[in-house]
Amino acid sequence: MRKKSHYLYIFLFAFVLVTTVLWAFKIMHGTIPVVDQWSRGFVEAMADSDVYFLFRWLTELGSGTFLTPFTMIMAILLGYLFRDWFIGVMFAGGTLLSYGLNVLIKVLVERERPRILVAAEAEGYSFPSGHAMISMVCYGLVVYFISKKIRSKKLAVSIQIGTSILIFLIGFSRYMISVHYLTDVLAGFVFGLLFVFLWTFMFEKINKKRSPSED
């Protein structure tokens, strides 16, 4: 039963990833995805509302101004917590690399934003959302490593759920303040999650070679 569920999750993620890539190709050829056509009216209706200002505050938790010092501090804390500098480097390196990949994809797709808002770090190209992608990687890696130190399964699950909600709100805030299209945010989540899977998989492989089991 667990094996079937495992394959189902893989299939669903593969489907979402393919859909995201198709969005990218459509955008590159000047076509607006149907999702964006349907969703623009809602966010425009929320402009200058209390909800808008709430998300305007939340978006700062995914900004470079916040994540840069956060990443540096967490890298040091993780290295100290595990007594292993390699974990701190993998966390900081993963976050930094995800930023570089986000910029690369944006340059390849070249999608213009629905709105430029310099105060919210909303400049440059739009697809995929950097806040959604990098927050997924940064906060996701923090939870991944910290969960290894938590003995209580309930506490670990609670932290994972709470962080997932935070990541969703940060990414969704970019749509709500109209500096990204909805597909930009969804693509940021997908690419960020894929990166976390691959990065943690690589970490596990390298870590096993660093700490071989004794005969």
Secondary structure, DSSP 8 states (H G I E B T S, - for coil): -HHHHHHHHHHHHHHHHHHHHHHHHHHHTT---HHHHHHHHHHHHTTTSHHHHHHHHHGGGGSHHHHHHHHHHHHHHHHHHHT-HHHHHHHHHHHHHHHHHHHHHHHHH----S--BGGGTB-S--SS-HHHHHHHHHHHHHHHHHHTT---HHHHHHHHHHHHHHHHHHHHHHHHTTSS-HHHHHHHHHHHHHHHHHHHHHHHHHHHHHS----
